[in-house]
Amino acid sequence: MIDLYSWATPNGQKISIALEELGLAYNLHLINIGADEQFAPHFLAFSPNNRIPAIIDHDGPDSQPISLFESGAILFYLAEKTGQLMPHDLHGRADVMQWLMWQMGGFGPMLGQAHHFTLHAKDQVYGKQRYYKEANRLYGVLERRLAAHEFVAGKDLSIADMAIFPWTRTVWRQGVDLNDYPHVVRWRRMLIDRPAFLAGVQVGAAARAETKDMKAQDWVDQFSGVTATS
């Protein structure tokens, strides 16, 4: 059994999607980051960077418990544990890892900055322009990749798709018009049509004011459409 400590944010949704897709049993423990629960001593004991998500796998290596923080590391661990969502050949593994690192080092952090200037620093024109420009550059990178490949890392679903996908939900906060990125739209629609992806993005959503009233069709509409604004 795996204990998942998370909140319904893009980084948290990466792990719940992976767990659902892999069919692994898990217990959900919501960490309300709006209420600073991520600073609680019991959480810091296994997530020292006071960020979600984190997991404790009670059936880890050699049947011993293991705890992990950082969403990219967790995704890699789950893929290694199950032998799924990661190619077995070195070339394929390298492809997955480079796109996972691309999300962790660029796509997520830069879109997070765009979110900040949209929601909390609306009067900071320079900041908005800077991060909207970078967001569109990154979507362009993803668009070109998906123009040539069904999934981000090639012909098969991988943890790279799970890392990137949740960050594309709130595009209206990123200064991005998805009409400019038709291959990204195609990819999003394909993934949200997978029952496990839909279940994963819904995990914990009822606890957040922003998403508590969203139904399954609302999630499908947000990932399928190109003009969502709420």
N, C-alpha and C positions, 0 to 999 in steps of 0.2 A: 504494500500500500504506500502511496506517495501522498505526503501532505503538501498542498500548494498554498502558498501565502501570496495573495495577489489583490488586485483592484482592477476594475474594468477600464483599463487604459490600454493603449497600443502595446506597450511592453508586457503588460499582464496577459493580454489576449493572445500573444504569441504562444505562451506556454499552455494555456487552456485549449487552444486549437490543436497543438501538438499532442496533448494528452488524449483529446477526443479522437483525433485521427489515428493514433496508435492503439486506441482501445484500452489504455491503461487505467486501472482503478485509482481514484484519488479522492482525498478529502479537501474541500475548499475552506480556507480560513481567510476571510476578508480583512484586509488591512486598510482602513480608511485613511488615505493619505491627506485628505482635506482636514481631518481631525488630528493630524500628526501622530497617528498610531505607529508609523514607521520608526519613530524614535523610542518606542517602548523597549526597555532592557531585554525582555524575553525575545523580541524580534531581532535586536542587534546582536544577540548571541550567535545567530547563524546567518545574519545578513548585515555585516559590519558597515556597509556603505549606506545603511538606512534607506534602501530603495527596494521597491517591489519590481519583479517577482523574486521569490525564493522558494526552494523546495527542500523537503527532507524525504529521502527515499529510504524507507526502513528495510528494504531488501536490496541494498547496494552491493558493491563489489565484495566478493567473498562472503555474501549474506550479511554484511555489516551495514549499519545505517551510514548514510552520507548526506551532507547538506551542501547546497550550492546556491549562490546568488549570481546575478548578471544573466540576463535573458539569453544572450548568445551562448554562454557556457552551458546553460541548462538545456537549450535545444541540442547542442552537440552531444551532451551526455545522454539525453534520451535516445538520440539516433544511434549512438554507440551501444547503449544498453540493449536496444531491441533489434539492431541490425537492419533498421528500416529508415527511410527518408534520407539516406546517404548512400551514394554509389560505393561499390566495393573496389573499383579500380582507382588508381592514384589520380589519373586525369580527372575523372568525374568528381572525386572527393575535393580536389583542388578547386574545381569550378564552384562547387557548393560553398566551400569555405571563403572564397574571395567575395562572393555575393553576400554571404552572411556578414563578413567584415565591412563590406560597403554599407550595409544597412546600419550596423552598429556604430561605425565611425562617421557616417555622413548623412544618409537619408533620414534616420531618426532624429539625431541632434539638430540638423538644420531645419527640419520641419517643425520640431519643437520650438525653435526660435521664431519661426514664422507664426506659430500659434500664439506665442507670447506677445508679439507686436500687434497681432490682430485683436487679441482679447484684453490685454492689460496695458499696452502702451500705444494706443491708437494715434496719439498726436505725434509720435516719433516717426516722422516721414522717412528719414534716412534709414532707420532700422527696418521698416517695412519694405522699402525698396530693395535693400540689401538682401534680405532673406527671401523675399518673393522671387527675386532674380535667381538666387541659388536654388530655391525649391523647383523652379521651372527647369533649370539646368539638370537637376537630378532626375526629374521626371523624364527629361529628354534622354538621359542615359538609359533609364528603364525602358522607355519606349523603343529605342533602337535595339535593345537586347531582346525584347519580346516580339519584335518584328521578325526575328530570325529563329525564335525558339518558342515552343508551346508553354514551357515553364521557365522560370528565371534561370535555372542552372542546366537547362537542356530539355530532353524529352520527357523527363519524369518529375513528379512532385518531390519536393525536398524541403528541408528545414529553411532553406533560403526563401522560399515562397511564404512560409509561415512568419518569418521575421519581417518581411517587407509589407505584406498584405494589410495588417491592421493600421499601419501608418497612412494608408490611402483613404481612410474613411472620411475624415473631416477636411476634404480638399478646399472647402470654402474659407478655411482659416489659413490657408497656405498661399493664397494669391495665385491659385492654379485653376485653369479651365480644362477639365478633362476632355472636352471636345477636341482639344489639340493633341490628345494622346490616345488614339483609337485602339492601339494594341494593349495599352494598359487597361482600357475599359473592357476589352475582350477577356483579358486575363482575370480581372476582378469578378466579372460575371461567372466565368467558369468555376472559380474557387468558391464563391458564395453559394453556388448550386450544390456543393458537396455538403451533405448533412452534418459531417463532423466540423467543418469550418463554421457553418451557421451556429451550431451548438457552442462552439468555442468562443465566438465573439459575444454570445449572450451570457456567458458565465459571469455572475456577479453584477450584471447590468441593472438589476432591479434595486440594488443598493445605492446607485448613483442618481442624484436628482436629474442629471442631464439625460440619462438613458432609462430611467425606471419605468416609463410608460411605453417603451418601444416594444412592439410585437415582432414576431419572426418576419413578417412581410416588410416591416419598416427597415430591418437590417438588410434584407434582400434588395429593397428599393435603393437604399443608400449606396450599396456596392454595385448595383446594376446600372443606376442612372448616372447622368453626367452633369446634372444641373441642381443637385441637392443643395439647399442653403440653410439648413437648420441642424 
